[in-house]
Amino acid sequence: MILSDFEFLAPENLALCQRVFDQVCADADIDRASIEAEQIAAAVLNVFQLLPGATETELLASIRDRRDASHKRTG
């Protein structure tokens, strides 16, 4: 990837993503240092980019929906 293609999160957006990540991990009792937590972090950032302007509530709901759908497929 070319350096100019990178987008950096503003501090308030990083804080929003961190809160969503923390909440999802807490809800599912996931160790924040685990591989599953890394996957959640990647999903949070991905959804944040796909839904520009999403509120914290919308972002959290989207991540929860994705996790629920994933668990239904695998579980």
N, CA, C, O and CB atoms as a CASP TS submission, in Angstrom:
PFRMAT TS
TARGET T0000
AUTHOR 0000-0000-0000
METHOD Language model
MODEL 1
PARENT N/A
ATOM      1  N   MET     1       0.845  -1.172   0.000  1.00  0.00           N
ATOM      2  CA  MET     1       0.000   0.000   0.000  1.00  0.00           C
ATOM      3  C   MET     1       0.893   1.239   0.000  1.00  0.00           C
ATOM      4  O   MET     1       1.912   1.278   0.690  1.00  0.00           O
ATOM      5  CB  MET     1      -0.963  -0.004   1.220  1.00  0.00           C
ATOM      6  N   ILE     2       0.516   2.218  -0.755  1.00  0.00           N
ATOM      7  CA  ILE     2       1.267   3.465  -0.835  1.00  0.00           C
ATOM      8  C   ILE     2       0.956   4.301   0.398  1.00  0.00           C
ATOM      9  O   ILE     2      -0.185   4.339   0.859  1.00  0.00           O
ATOM     10  CB  ILE     2       0.926   4.247  -2.138  1.00  0.00           C
ATOM     11  N   LEU     3       1.967   4.964   0.926  1.00  0.00           N
ATOM     12  CA  LEU     3       1.816   5.736   2.148  1.00  0.00           C
ATOM     13  C   LEU     3       0.655   6.722   2.069  1.00  0.00           C
ATOM     14  O   LEU     3      -0.061   6.904   3.054  1.00  0.00           O
ATOM     15  CB  LEU     3       3.097   6.476   2.449  1.00  0.00           C
ATOM     16  N   SER     4       0.454   7.360   0.923  1.00  0.00           N
ATOM     17  CA  SER     4      -0.618   8.345   0.802  1.00  0.00           C
ATOM     18  C   SER     4      -2.001   7.711   0.892  1.00  0.00           C
ATOM     19  O   SER     4      -2.993   8.418   1.073  1.00  0.00           O
ATOM     20  CB  SER     4      -0.486   9.094  -0.505  1.00  0.00           C
ATOM     21  N   ASP     5      -2.081   6.379   0.766  1.00  0.00           N
ATOM     22  CA  ASP     5      -3.372   5.702   0.879  1.00  0.00           C
ATOM     23  C   ASP     5      -3.813   5.509   2.328  1.00  0.00           C
ATOM     24  O   ASP     5      -4.972   5.180   2.580  1.00  0.00           O
ATOM     25  CB  ASP     5      -3.307   4.360   0.187  1.00  0.00           C
ATOM     26  N   PHE     6      -2.906   5.707   3.281  1.00  0.00           N
ATOM     27  CA  PHE     6      -3.249   5.520   4.685  1.00  0.00           C
ATOM     28  C   PHE     6      -4.076   6.693   5.178  1.00  0.00           C
ATOM     29  O   PHE     6      -3.793   7.853   4.879  1.00  0.00           O
ATOM     30  CB  PHE     6      -1.985   5.358   5.540  1.00  0.00           C
ATOM     31  N   GLU     7      -5.092   6.360   5.933  1.00  0.00           N
ATOM     32  CA  GLU     7      -5.870   7.389   6.607  1.00  0.00           C
ATOM     33  C   GLU     7      -5.668   7.195   8.093  1.00  0.00           C
ATOM     34  O   GLU     7      -5.694   6.069   8.592  1.00  0.00           O
ATOM     35  CB  GLU     7      -7.388   7.326   6.218  1.00  0.00           C
ATOM     36  N   PHE     8      -5.471   8.275   8.788  1.00  0.00           N
ATOM     37  CA  PHE     8      -5.281   8.199  10.220  1.00  0.00           C
ATOM     38  C   PHE     8      -6.550   8.662  10.910  1.00  0.00           C
ATOM     39  O   PHE     8      -7.248   9.555  10.428  1.00  0.00           O
ATOM     40  CB  PHE     8      -4.070   9.042  10.664  1.00  0.00           C
ATOM     41  N   LEU     9      -6.835   8.051  12.031  1.00  0.00           N
ATOM     42  CA  LEU     9      -8.025   8.405  12.781  1.00  0.00           C
ATOM     43  C   LEU     9      -7.766   9.641  13.629  1.00  0.00           C
ATOM     44  O   LEU     9      -6.718   9.779  14.259  1.00  0.00           O
ATOM     45  CB  LEU     9      -8.476   7.235  13.660  1.00  0.00           C
ATOM     46  N   ALA    10      -8.739  10.525  13.629  1.00  0.00           N
ATOM     47  CA  ALA    10      -8.684  11.660  14.543  1.00  0.00           C
ATOM     48  C   ALA    10      -8.831  11.117  15.963  1.00  0.00           C
ATOM     49  O   ALA    10      -9.429  10.057  16.152  1.00  0.00           O
ATOM     50  CB  ALA    10      -9.802  12.723  14.215  1.00  0.00           C
ATOM     51  N   PRO    11      -8.306  11.809  16.952  1.00  0.00           N
ATOM     52  CA  PRO    11      -8.371  11.303  18.327  1.00  0.00           C
ATOM     53  C   PRO    11      -9.778  10.928  18.783  1.00  0.00           C
ATOM     54  O   PRO    11      -9.954   9.924  19.473  1.00  0.00           O
ATOM     55  CB  PRO    11      -7.814  12.328  19.261  1.00  0.00           C
ATOM     56  N   GLU    12     -10.772  11.715  18.409  1.00  0.00           N
ATOM     57  CA  GLU    12     -12.146  11.409  18.831  1.00  0.00           C
ATOM     58  C   GLU    12     -12.678  10.145  18.142  1.00  0.00           C
ATOM     59  O   GLU    12     -13.461   9.401  18.733  1.00  0.00           O
ATOM     60  CB  GLU    12     -13.073  12.602  18.527  1.00  0.00           C
ATOM     61  N   ASN    13     -12.258   9.905  16.905  1.00  0.00           N
ATOM     62  CA  ASN    13     -12.678   8.688  16.204  1.00  0.00           C
ATOM     63  C   ASN    13     -11.965   7.456  16.763  1.00  0.00           C
ATOM     64  O   ASN    13     -12.560   6.386  16.888  1.00  0.00           O
ATOM     65  CB  ASN    13     -12.403   8.818  14.697  1.00  0.00           C
ATOM     66  N   LEU    14     -10.697   7.619  17.094  1.00  0.00           N
ATOM     67  CA  LEU    14      -9.961   6.532  17.725  1.00  0.00           C
ATOM     68  C   LEU    14     -10.601   6.176  19.067  1.00  0.00           C
ATOM     69  O   LEU    14     -10.741   4.999  19.399  1.00  0.00           O
ATOM     70  CB  LEU    14      -8.478   6.918  17.917  1.00  0.00           C
ATOM     71  N   ALA    15     -10.988   7.189  19.831  1.00  0.00           N
ATOM     72  CA  ALA    15     -11.639   6.955  21.127  1.00  0.00           C
ATOM     73  C   ALA    15     -12.972   6.237  20.940  1.00  0.00           C
ATOM     74  O   ALA    15     -13.309   5.346  21.721  1.00  0.00           O
ATOM     75  CB  ALA    15     -11.856   8.286  21.873  1.00  0.00           C
ATOM     76  N   LEU    16     -13.729   6.613  19.919  1.00  0.00           N
ATOM     77  CA  LEU    16     -15.004   5.950  19.629  1.00  0.00           C
ATOM     78  C   LEU    16     -14.766   4.478  19.308  1.00  0.00           C
ATOM     79  O   LEU    16     -15.443   3.607  19.855  1.00  0.00           O
ATOM     80  CB  LEU    16     -15.732   6.649  18.452  1.00  0.00           C
ATOM     81  N   CYS    17     -13.820   4.198  18.434  1.00  0.00           N
ATOM     82  CA  CYS    17     -13.514   2.808  18.070  1.00  0.00           C
ATOM     83  C   CYS    17     -13.026   2.026  19.283  1.00  0.00           C
ATOM     84  O   CYS    17     -13.366   0.854  19.443  1.00  0.00           O
ATOM     85  CB  CYS    17     -12.457   2.761  16.951  1.00  0.00           C
ATOM     86  N   GLN    18     -12.239   2.661  20.131  1.00  0.00           N
ATOM     87  CA  GLN    18     -11.735   1.991  21.337  1.00  0.00           C
ATOM     88  C   GLN    18     -12.885   1.630  22.273  1.00  0.00           C
ATOM     89  O   GLN    18     -12.908   0.534  22.833  1.00  0.00           O
ATOM     90  CB  GLN    18     -10.717   2.889  22.069  1.00  0.00           C
ATOM     91  N   ARG    19     -13.842   2.552  22.446  1.00  0.00           N
ATOM     92  CA  ARG    19     -14.993   2.268  23.319  1.00  0.00           C
ATOM     93  C   ARG    19     -15.817   1.107  22.782  1.00  0.00           C
ATOM     94  O   ARG    19     -16.257   0.249  23.547  1.00  0.00           O
ATOM     95  CB  ARG    19     -15.880   3.514  23.463  1.00  0.00           C
ATOM     96  N   VAL    20     -16.027   1.076  21.470  1.00  0.00           N
ATOM     97  CA  VAL    20     -16.788  -0.021  20.866  1.00  0.00           C
ATOM     98  C   VAL    20     -16.037  -1.337  21.052  1.00  0.00           C
ATOM     99  O   VAL    20     -16.630  -2.341  21.447  1.00  0.00           O
ATOM    100  CB  VAL    20     -17.044   0.249  19.357  1.00  0.00           C
ATOM    101  N   PHE    21     -14.758  -1.335  20.774  1.00  0.00           N
ATOM    102  CA  PHE    21     -13.926  -2.528  20.967  1.00  0.00           C
ATOM    103  C   PHE    21     -13.998  -3.001  22.418  1.00  0.00           C
ATOM    104  O   PHE    21     -14.220  -4.183  22.679  1.00  0.00           O
ATOM    105  CB  PHE    21     -12.460  -2.239  20.571  1.00  0.00           C
ATOM    106  N   ASP    22     -13.813  -2.087  23.350  1.00  0.00           N
ATOM    107  CA  ASP    22     -13.846  -2.449  24.773  1.00  0.00           C
ATOM    108  C   ASP    22     -15.189  -3.048  25.159  1.00  0.00           C
ATOM    109  O   ASP    22     -15.244  -4.025  25.906  1.00  0.00           O
ATOM    110  CB  ASP    22     -13.554  -1.223  25.644  1.00  0.00           C
ATOM    111  N   GLN    23     -16.273  -2.466  24.652  1.00  0.00           N
ATOM    112  CA  GLN    23     -17.610  -2.955  25.000  1.00  0.00           C
ATOM    113  C   GLN    23     -17.864  -4.350  24.439  1.00  0.00           C
ATOM    114  O   GLN    23     -18.393  -5.217  25.135  1.00  0.00           O
ATOM    115  CB  GLN    23     -18.675  -1.990  24.486  1.00  0.00           C
ATOM    116  N   VAL    24     -17.490  -4.565  23.189  1.00  0.00           N
ATOM    117  CA  VAL    24     -17.691  -5.884  22.575  1.00  0.00           C
ATOM    118  C   VAL    24     -16.879  -6.938  23.321  1.00  0.00           C
ATOM    119  O   VAL    24     -17.376  -8.032  23.589  1.00  0.00           O
ATOM    120  CB  VAL    24     -17.294  -5.860  21.076  1.00  0.00           C
ATOM    121  N   CYS    25     -15.645  -6.616  23.651  1.00  0.00           N
ATOM    122  CA  CYS    25     -14.812  -7.572  24.403  1.00  0.00           C
ATOM    123  C   CYS    25     -15.402  -7.842  25.783  1.00  0.00           C
ATOM    124  O   CYS    25     -15.415  -8.986  26.238  1.00  0.00           O
ATOM    125  CB  CYS    25     -13.369  -7.040  24.543  1.00  0.00           C
ATOM    126  N   ALA    26     -15.884  -6.808  26.444  1.00  0.00           N
ATOM    127  CA  ALA    26     -16.476  -6.988  27.773  1.00  0.00           C
ATOM    128  C   ALA    26     -17.749  -7.819  27.694  1.00  0.00           C
ATOM    129  O   ALA    26     -17.971  -8.697  28.528  1.00  0.00           O
ATOM    130  CB  ALA    26     -16.776  -5.629  28.416  1.00  0.00           C
ATOM    131  N   ASP    27     -18.586  -7.547  26.693  1.00  0.00           N
ATOM    132  CA  ASP    27     -19.849  -8.289  26.534  1.00  0.00           C
ATOM    133  C   ASP    27     -19.606  -9.789  26.408  1.00  0.00           C
ATOM    134  O   ASP    27     -20.347 -10.594  26.971  1.00  0.00           O
ATOM    135  CB  ASP    27     -20.613  -7.785  25.302  1.00  0.00           C
ATOM    136  N   ALA    28     -18.571 -10.156  25.672  1.00  0.00           N
ATOM    137  CA  ALA    28     -18.304 -11.568  25.380  1.00  0.00           C
ATOM    138  C   ALA    28     -17.186 -12.145  26.252  1.00  0.00           C
ATOM    139  O   ALA    28     -16.753 -13.278  26.041  1.00  0.00           O
ATOM    140  CB  ALA    28     -17.939 -11.731  23.912  1.00  0.00           C
ATOM    141  N   ASP    29     -16.724 -11.367  27.228  1.00  0.00           N
ATOM    142  CA  ASP    29     -15.646 -11.804  28.121  1.00  0.00           C
ATOM    143  C   ASP    29     -14.432 -12.291  27.322  1.00  0.00           C
ATOM    144  O   ASP    29     -13.911 -13.383  27.549  1.00  0.00           O
ATOM    145  CB  ASP    29     -16.147 -12.922  29.056  1.00  0.00           C
ATOM    146  N   ILE    30     -14.005 -11.448  26.386  1.00  0.00           N
ATOM    147  CA  ILE    30     -12.880 -11.769  25.503  1.00  0.00           C
ATOM    148  C   ILE    30     -11.625 -11.078  26.024  1.00  0.00           C
ATOM    149  O   ILE    30     -11.639  -9.882  26.313  1.00  0.00           O
ATOM    150  CB  ILE    30     -13.177 -11.339  24.033  1.00  0.00           C
ATOM    151  N   ASP    31     -10.556 -11.832  26.139  1.00  0.00           N
ATOM    152  CA  ASP    31      -9.262 -11.285  26.540  1.00  0.00           C
ATOM    153  C   ASP    31      -8.803 -10.306  25.465  1.00  0.00           C
ATOM    154  O   ASP    31      -8.684 -10.674  24.296  1.00  0.00           O
ATOM    155  CB  ASP    31      -8.204 -12.421  26.758  1.00  0.00           C
ATOM    156  N   ARG    32      -8.547  -9.071  25.855  1.00  0.00           N
ATOM    157  CA  ARG    32      -8.181  -8.038  24.886  1.00  0.00           C
ATOM    158  C   ARG    32      -6.834  -8.303  24.213  1.00  0.00           C
ATOM    159  O   ARG    32      -6.491  -7.630  23.241  1.00  0.00           O
ATOM    160  CB  ARG    32      -8.146  -6.693  25.567  1.00  0.00           C
ATOM    161  N   ALA    33      -6.079  -9.260  24.710  1.00  0.00           N
ATOM    162  CA  ALA    33      -4.792  -9.609  24.093  1.00  0.00           C
ATOM    163  C   ALA    33      -4.895 -10.845  23.200  1.00  0.00           C
ATOM    164  O   ALA    33      -3.883 -11.328  22.692  1.00  0.00           O
ATOM    165  CB  ALA    33      -3.744  -9.845  25.174  1.00  0.00           C
ATOM    166  N   SER    34      -6.106 -11.358  23.007  1.00  0.00           N
ATOM    167  CA  SER    34      -6.296 -12.592  22.242  1.00  0.00           C
ATOM    168  C   SER    34      -6.393 -12.328  20.739  1.00  0.00           C
ATOM    169  O   SER    34      -6.561 -11.191  20.296  1.00  0.00           O
ATOM    170  CB  SER    34      -7.551 -13.312  22.719  1.00  0.00           C
ATOM    171  N   ILE    35      -6.283 -13.395  19.983  1.00  0.00           N
ATOM    172  CA  ILE    35      -6.455 -13.306  18.531  1.00  0.00           C
ATOM    173  C   ILE    35      -7.882 -12.881  18.201  1.00  0.00           C
ATOM    174  O   ILE    35      -8.100 -12.096  17.278  1.00  0.00           O
ATOM    175  CB  ILE    35      -6.125 -14.661  17.853  1.00  0.00           C
ATOM    176  N   GLU    36      -8.849 -13.393  18.950  1.00  0.00           N
ATOM    177  CA  GLU    36     -10.243 -12.995  18.718  1.00  0.00           C
ATOM    178  C   GLU    36     -10.408 -11.490  18.907  1.00  0.00           C
ATOM    179  O   GLU    36     -11.136 -10.846  18.152  1.00  0.00           O
ATOM    180  CB  GLU    36     -11.192 -13.759  19.669  1.00  0.00           C
ATOM    181  N   ALA    37      -9.739 -10.930  19.905  1.00  0.00           N
ATOM    182  CA  ALA    37      -9.808  -9.483  20.126  1.00  0.00           C
ATOM    183  C   ALA    37      -9.176  -8.721  18.963  1.00  0.00           C
ATOM    184  O   ALA    37      -9.668  -7.662  18.575  1.00  0.00           O
ATOM    185  CB  ALA    37      -9.110  -9.109  21.444  1.00  0.00           C
ATOM    186  N   GLU    38      -8.097  -9.251  18.411  1.00  0.00           N
ATOM    187  CA  GLU    38      -7.484  -8.621  17.238  1.00  0.00           C
ATOM    188  C   GLU    38      -8.460  -8.608  16.068  1.00  0.00           C
ATOM    189  O   GLU    38      -8.535  -7.629  15.325  1.00  0.00           O
ATOM    190  CB  GLU    38      -6.188  -9.355  16.842  1.00  0.00           C
ATOM    191  N   GLN    39      -9.206  -9.694  15.908  1.00  0.00           N
ATOM    192  CA  GLN    39     -10.199  -9.766  14.833  1.00  0.00           C
ATOM    193  C   GLN    39     -11.319  -8.756  15.070  1.00  0.00           C
ATOM    194  O   GLN    39     -11.812  -8.136  14.128  1.00  0.00           O
ATOM    195  CB  GLN    39     -10.780 -11.191  14.726  1.00  0.00           C
ATOM    196  N   ILE    40     -11.710  -8.596  16.308  1.00  0.00           N
ATOM    197  CA  ILE    40     -12.741  -7.612  16.640  1.00  0.00           C
ATOM    198  C   ILE    40     -12.234  -6.205  16.350  1.00  0.00           C
ATOM    199  O   ILE    40     -12.958  -5.386  15.784  1.00  0.00           O
ATOM    200  CB  ILE    40     -13.162  -7.738  18.122  1.00  0.00           C
ATOM    201  N   ALA    41     -11.001  -5.925  16.734  1.00  0.00           N
ATOM    202  CA  ALA    41     -10.428  -4.603  16.470  1.00  0.00           C
ATOM    203  C   ALA    41     -10.417  -4.304  14.973  1.00  0.00           C
ATOM    204  O   ALA    41     -10.765  -3.201  14.551  1.00  0.00           O
ATOM    205  CB  ALA    41      -9.002  -4.512  17.039  1.00  0.00           C
ATOM    206  N   ALA    42     -10.019  -5.282  14.182  1.00  0.00           N
ATOM    207  CA  ALA    42     -10.008  -5.099  12.726  1.00  0.00           C
ATOM    208  C   ALA    42     -11.416  -4.865  12.202  1.00  0.00           C
ATOM    209  O   ALA    42     -11.622  -4.029  11.322  1.00  0.00           O
ATOM    210  CB  ALA    42      -9.382  -6.320  12.030  1.00  0.00           C
ATOM    211  N   ALA    43     -12.385  -5.598  12.737  1.00  0.00           N
ATOM    212  CA  ALA    43     -13.774  -5.429  12.305  1.00  0.00           C
ATOM    213  C   ALA    43     -14.296  -4.045  12.668  1.00  0.00           C
ATOM    214  O   ALA    43     -15.000  -3.417  11.877  1.00  0.00           O
ATOM    215  CB  ALA    43     -14.666  -6.507  12.933  1.00  0.00           C
ATOM    216  N   VAL    44     -13.955  -3.572  13.857  1.00  0.00           N
ATOM    217  CA  VAL    44     -14.397  -2.235  14.279  1.00  0.00           C
ATOM    218  C   VAL    44     -13.860  -1.181  13.318  1.00  0.00           C
ATOM    219  O   VAL    44     -14.604  -0.307  12.872  1.00  0.00           O
ATOM    220  CB  VAL    44     -13.931  -1.930  15.728  1.00  0.00           C
ATOM    221  N   LEU    45     -12.582  -1.261  13.002  1.00  0.00           N
ATOM    222  CA  LEU    45     -11.997  -0.280  12.085  1.00  0.00           C
ATOM    223  C   LEU    45     -12.590  -0.399  10.687  1.00  0.00           C
ATOM    224  O   LEU    45     -12.820   0.610  10.020  1.00  0.00           O
ATOM    225  CB  LEU    45     -10.482  -0.452  12.022  1.00  0.00           C
ATOM    226  N   ASN    46     -12.837  -1.622  10.243  1.00  0.00           N
ATOM    227  CA  ASN    46     -13.435  -1.840   8.932  1.00  0.00           C
ATOM    228  C   ASN    46     -14.833  -1.229   8.862  1.00  0.00           C
ATOM    229  O   ASN    46     -15.150  -0.499   7.924  1.00  0.00           O
ATOM    230  CB  ASN    46     -13.494  -3.337   8.614  1.00  0.00           C
ATOM    231  N   VAL    47     -15.656  -1.527   9.847  1.00  0.00           N
ATOM    232  CA  VAL    47     -17.020  -0.997   9.851  1.00  0.00           C
ATOM    233  C   VAL    47     -16.994   0.521   9.990  1.00  0.00           C
ATOM    234  O   VAL    47     -17.802   1.213   9.371  1.00  0.00           O
ATOM    235  CB  VAL    47     -17.847  -1.628  10.994  1.00  0.00           C
ATOM    236  N   PHE    48     -16.081   1.039  10.790  1.00  0.00           N
ATOM    237  CA  PHE    48     -15.964   2.492  10.939  1.00  0.00           C
ATOM    238  C   PHE    48     -15.705   3.146   9.584  1.00  0.00           C
ATOM    239  O   PHE    48     -16.274   4.194   9.276  1.00  0.00           O
ATOM    240  CB  PHE    48     -14.832   2.848  11.931  1.00  0.00           C
ATOM    241  N   GLN    49     -14.851   2.528   8.780  1.00  0.00           N
ATOM    242  CA  GLN    49     -14.556   3.074   7.455  1.00  0.00           C
ATOM    243  C   GLN    49     -15.731   2.911   6.493  1.00  0.00           C
ATOM    244  O   GLN    49     -15.951   3.757   5.626  1.00  0.00           O
ATOM    245  CB  GLN    49     -13.320   2.399   6.875  1.00  0.00           C
ATOM    246  N   LEU    50     -16.484   1.822   6.647  1.00  0.00           N
ATOM    247  CA  LEU    50     -17.623   1.571   5.757  1.00  0.00           C
ATOM    248  C   LEU    50     -18.828   2.442   6.080  1.00  0.00           C
ATOM    249  O   LEU    50     -19.658   2.713   5.213  1.00  0.00           O
ATOM    250  CB  LEU    50     -18.023   0.119   5.832  1.00  0.00           C
ATOM    251  N   LEU    51     -18.921   2.882   7.338  1.00  0.00           N
ATOM    252  CA  LEU    51     -20.062   3.677   7.785  1.00  0.00           C
ATOM    253  C   LEU    51     -19.594   5.037   8.293  1.00  0.00           C
ATOM    254  O   LEU    51     -19.685   5.316   9.489  1.00  0.00           O
ATOM    255  CB  LEU    51     -20.845   2.934   8.886  1.00  0.00           C
ATOM    256  N   PRO    52     -19.098   5.875   7.405  1.00  0.00           N
ATOM    257  CA  PRO    52     -18.610   7.178   7.864  1.00  0.00           C
ATOM    258  C   PRO    52     -19.735   7.968   8.528  1.00  0.00           C
ATOM    259  O   PRO    52     -20.856   8.032   8.022  1.00  0.00           O
ATOM    260  CB  PRO    52     -18.016   7.982   6.686  1.00  0.00           C
ATOM    261  N   GLY    53     -19.417   8.550   9.644  1.00  0.00           N
ATOM    262  CA  GLY    53     -20.417   9.335  10.356  1.00  0.00           C
ATOM    263  C   GLY    53     -21.303   8.521  11.278  1.00  0.00           C
ATOM    264  O   GLY    53     -22.214   9.067  11.900  1.00  0.00           O
ATOM    265  N   ALA    54     -21.052   7.222  11.377  1.00  0.00           N
ATOM    266  CA  ALA    54     -21.866   6.376  12.256  1.00  0.00           C
ATOM    267  C   ALA    54     -21.657   6.790  13.707  1.00  0.00           C
ATOM    268  O   ALA    54     -20.556   7.166  14.111  1.00  0.00           O
ATOM    269  CB  ALA    54     -21.514   4.877  12.063  1.00  0.00           C
ATOM    270  N   THR    55     -22.721   6.713  14.469  1.00  0.00           N
ATOM    271  CA  THR    55     -22.620   6.992  15.897  1.00  0.00           C
ATOM    272  C   THR    55     -22.015   5.785  16.605  1.00  0.00           C
ATOM    273  O   THR    55     -21.884   4.709  16.023  1.00  0.00           O
ATOM    274  CB  THR    55     -24.008   7.341  16.494  1.00  0.00           C
ATOM    275  N   GLU    56     -21.656   5.980  17.848  1.00  0.00           N
ATOM    276  CA  GLU    56     -21.124   4.868  18.638  1.00  0.00           C
ATOM    277  C   GLU    56     -22.153   3.745  18.736  1.00  0.00           C
ATOM    278  O   GLU    56     -21.804   2.569  18.637  1.00  0.00           O
ATOM    279  CB  GLU    56     -20.719   5.348  20.047  1.00  0.00           C
ATOM    280  N   THR    57     -23.405   4.104  18.930  1.00  0.00           N
ATOM    281  CA  THR    57     -24.483   3.116  19.029  1.00  0.00           C
ATOM    282  C   THR    57     -24.623   2.331  17.733  1.00  0.00           C
ATOM    283  O   THR    57     -24.787   1.111  17.760  1.00  0.00           O
ATOM    284  CB  THR    57     -25.810   3.801  19.373  1.00  0.00           C
ATOM    285  N   GLU    58     -24.560   3.022  16.601  1.00  0.00           N
ATOM    286  CA  GLU    58     -24.677   2.352  15.304  1.00  0.00           C
ATOM    287  C   GLU    58     -23.485   1.431  15.041  1.00  0.00           C
ATOM    288  O   GLU    58     -23.647   0.317  14.542  1.00  0.00           O
ATOM    289  CB  GLU    58     -24.793   3.388  14.182  1.00  0.00           C
ATOM    290  N   LEU    59     -22.306   1.902  15.378  1.00  0.00           N
ATOM    291  CA  LEU    59     -21.103   1.095  15.176  1.00  0.00           C
ATOM    292  C   LEU    59     -21.138  -0.148  16.060  1.00  0.00           C
ATOM    293  O   LEU    59     -20.821  -1.248  15.607  1.00  0.00           O
ATOM    294  CB  LEU    59     -19.838   1.925  15.471  1.00  0.00           C
ATOM    295  N   LEU    60     -21.522   0.029  17.308  1.00  0.00           N
ATOM    296  CA  LEU    60     -21.616  -1.102  18.232  1.00  0.00           C
ATOM    297  C   LEU    60     -22.654  -2.110  17.744  1.00  0.00           C
ATOM    298  O   LEU    60     -22.409  -3.316  17.780  1.00  0.00           O
ATOM    299  CB  LEU    60     -21.972  -0.613  19.649  1.00  0.00           C
ATOM    300  N   ALA    61     -23.801  -1.630  17.292  1.00  0.00           N
ATOM    301  CA  ALA    61     -24.851  -2.525  16.790  1.00  0.00           C
ATOM    302  C   ALA    61     -24.371  -3.296  15.563  1.00  0.00           C
ATOM    303  O   ALA    61     -24.657  -4.486  15.424  1.00  0.00           O
ATOM    304  CB  ALA    61     -26.121  -1.724  16.446  1.00  0.00           C
ATOM    305  N   SER    62     -23.650  -2.630  14.683  1.00  0.00           N
ATOM    306  CA  SER    62     -23.153  -3.293  13.481  1.00  0.00           C
ATOM    307  C   SER    62     -22.154  -4.394  13.834  1.00  0.00           C
ATOM    308  O   SER    62     -22.205  -5.483  13.263  1.00  0.00           O
ATOM    309  CB  SER    62     -22.503  -2.272  12.540  1.00  0.00           C
ATOM    310  N   ILE    63     -21.258  -4.121  14.760  1.00  0.00           N
ATOM    311  CA  ILE    63     -20.274  -5.132  15.171  1.00  0.00           C
ATOM    312  C   ILE    63     -20.980  -6.300  15.850  1.00  0.00           C
ATOM    313  O   ILE    63     -20.652  -7.458  15.590  1.00  0.00           O
ATOM    314  CB  ILE    63     -19.214  -4.517  16.124  1.00  0.00           C
ATOM    315  N   ARG    64     -21.933  -6.009  16.705  1.00  0.00           N
ATOM    316  CA  ARG    64     -22.676  -7.089  17.374  1.00  0.00           C
ATOM    317  C   ARG    64     -23.429  -7.936  16.354  1.00  0.00           C
ATOM    318  O   ARG    64     -23.445  -9.163  16.461  1.00  0.00           O
ATOM    319  CB  ARG    64     -23.663  -6.510  18.413  1.00  0.00           C
ATOM    320  N   ASP    65     -24.053  -7.296  15.366  1.00  0.00           N
ATOM    321  CA  ASP    65     -24.768  -8.036  14.320  1.00  0.00           C
ATOM    322  C   ASP    65     -23.816  -8.943  13.544  1.00  0.00           C
ATOM    323  O   ASP    65     -24.144 -10.097  13.267  1.00  0.00           O
ATOM    324  CB  ASP    65     -25.471  -7.061  13.356  1.00  0.00           C
ATOM    325  N   ARG    66     -22.653  -8.432  13.198  1.00  0.00           N
ATOM    326  CA  ARG    66     -21.660  -9.233  12.469  1.00  0.00           C
ATOM    327  C   ARG    66     -21.212 -10.434  13.294  1.00  0.00           C
ATOM    328  O   ARG    66     -21.081 -11.542  12.773  1.00  0.00           O
ATOM    329  CB  ARG    66     -20.442  -8.370  12.096  1.00  0.00           C
ATOM    330  N   ARG    67     -20.978 -10.206  14.584  1.00  0.00           N
ATOM    331  CA  ARG    67     -20.548 -11.306  15.451  1.00  0.00           C
ATOM    332  C   ARG    67     -21.653 -12.342  15.584  1.00  0.00           C
ATOM    333  O   ARG    67     -21.387 -13.543  15.544  1.00  0.00           O
ATOM    334  CB  ARG    67     -20.143 -10.780  16.840  1.00  0.00           C
ATOM    335  N   ASP    68     -22.897 -11.884  15.743  1.00  0.00           N
ATOM    336  CA  ASP    68     -24.025 -12.818  15.846  1.00  0.00           C
ATOM    337  C   ASP    68     -24.147 -13.652  14.575  1.00  0.00           C
ATOM    338  O   ASP    68     -24.334 -14.867  14.644  1.00  0.00           O
ATOM    339  CB  ASP    68     -25.341 -12.054  16.111  1.00  0.00           C
ATOM    340  N   ALA    69     -24.043 -13.006  13.419  1.00  0.00           N
ATOM    341  CA  ALA    69     -24.151 -13.718  12.142  1.00  0.00           C
ATOM    342  C   ALA    69     -23.007 -14.718  11.991  1.00  0.00           C
ATOM    343  O   ALA    69     -23.209 -15.830  11.503  1.00  0.00           O
ATOM    344  CB  ALA    69     -24.149 -12.722  10.960  1.00  0.00           C
ATOM    345  N   SER    70     -21.829 -14.328  12.404  1.00  0.00           N
ATOM    346  CA  SER    70     -20.672 -15.220  12.318  1.00  0.00           C
ATOM    347  C   SER    70     -20.842 -16.436  13.219  1.00  0.00           C
ATOM    348  O   SER    70     -20.503 -17.553  12.830  1.00  0.00           O
ATOM    349  CB  SER    70     -19.394 -14.469  12.690  1.00  0.00           C
ATOM    350  N   HIS    71     -21.360 -16.223  14.408  1.00  0.00           N
ATOM    351  CA  HIS    71     -21.562 -17.341  15.340  1.00  0.00           C
ATOM    352  C   HIS    71     -22.647 -18.290  14.844  1.00  0.00           C
ATOM    353  O   HIS    71     -22.571 -19.495  15.082  1.00  0.00           O
ATOM    354  CB  HIS    71     -21.929 -16.816  16.734  1.00  0.00           C
ATOM    355  N   LYS    72     -23.651 -17.761  14.158  1.00  0.00           N
ATOM    356  CA  LYS    72     -24.714 -18.616  13.611  1.00  0.00           C
ATOM    357  C   LYS    72     -24.165 -19.504  12.501  1.00  0.00           C
ATOM    358  O   LYS    72     -24.559 -20.663  12.372  1.00  0.00           O
ATOM    359  CB  LYS    72     -25.885 -17.760  13.077  1.00  0.00           C
ATOM    360  N   ARG    73     -23.245 -18.951  11.692  1.00  0.00           N
ATOM    361  CA  ARG    73     -22.659 -19.729  10.591  1.00  0.00           C
ATOM    362  C   ARG    73     -21.720 -20.809  11.107  1.00  0.00           C
ATOM    363  O   ARG    73     -21.652 -21.901  10.543  1.00  0.00           O
ATOM    364  CB  ARG    73     -21.908 -18.808   9.630  1.00  0.00           C
ATOM    365  N   THR    74     -21.001 -20.506  12.170  1.00  0.00           N
ATOM    366  CA  THR    74     -19.979 -21.437  12.652  1.00  0.00           C
ATOM    367  C   THR    74     -20.436 -22.272  13.838  1.00  0.00           C
ATOM    368  O   THR    74     -19.815 -23.283  14.167  1.00  0.00           O
ATOM    369  CB  THR    74     -18.743 -20.679  13.029  1.00  0.00           C
ATOM    370  N   GLY    75     -21.510 -21.854  14.473  1.00  0.00           N
ATOM    371  CA  GLY    75     -21.838 -22.495  15.718  1.00  0.00           C
ATOM    372  C   GLY    75     -22.969 -23.394  15.736  1.00  0.00           C
ATOM    373  O   GLY    75     -23.287 -23.965  16.779  1.00  0.00           O
TER
END
